[in-house]
Amino acid sequence: MITMGYSTTFKGVLKFKNELTTSALGKLTDFLGADCREHPEWGHRNLTYIDLELTKDFKGLQWDGSEKTYDLKQKVQIIIDQMRKDYPEFDLEGSLLAQGEKPDDRWELQVFNGESVKKEIPLSSDEIICPHCSGLFRISEAKKK
């Protein structure tokens, strides 16, 4: 089987800043796994599935492990914006560490005061540990140019 595209994995949890009521939790679950293209009222017809799930303790959201997760920053913002329409106190805190297929494709999705932000993680050296095989690689000068 051949897969096309680019995959990014995410680690971490976006915790609920306030404990959710049963009704808020019910509304939230409507977003998880939903296809944004089927919800023009969200204003993002160019986005696909919201690849997030509740943590086992129901205290936050985490990546659901879906292959080919794209635009998670925008999808987290959809959840925040839509949830705040009925639950103005809804907010998330924390971050998800993102690792693309390329070892130097690392960034962090952070939430501050209701805003989902993508923060680049600069390389601290020219050596990278592969998140998939744990091998040590050196970025060549030719690639940097």
PyMOL commands that set and color helices and strands:
alter all, ss='L'
color gray80, all
select helices_A, chain A and resi 22-31+36-38+40-42+72-86+141-144
alter helices_A, ss='H'
color red, helices_A
select strands_A, chain A and resi 8-16+52-54+60-63+92-100+106-112+115-120+127-129+136-138
alter strands_A, ss='S'
color yellow, strands_A
deselect
rebuild
show_as cartoon
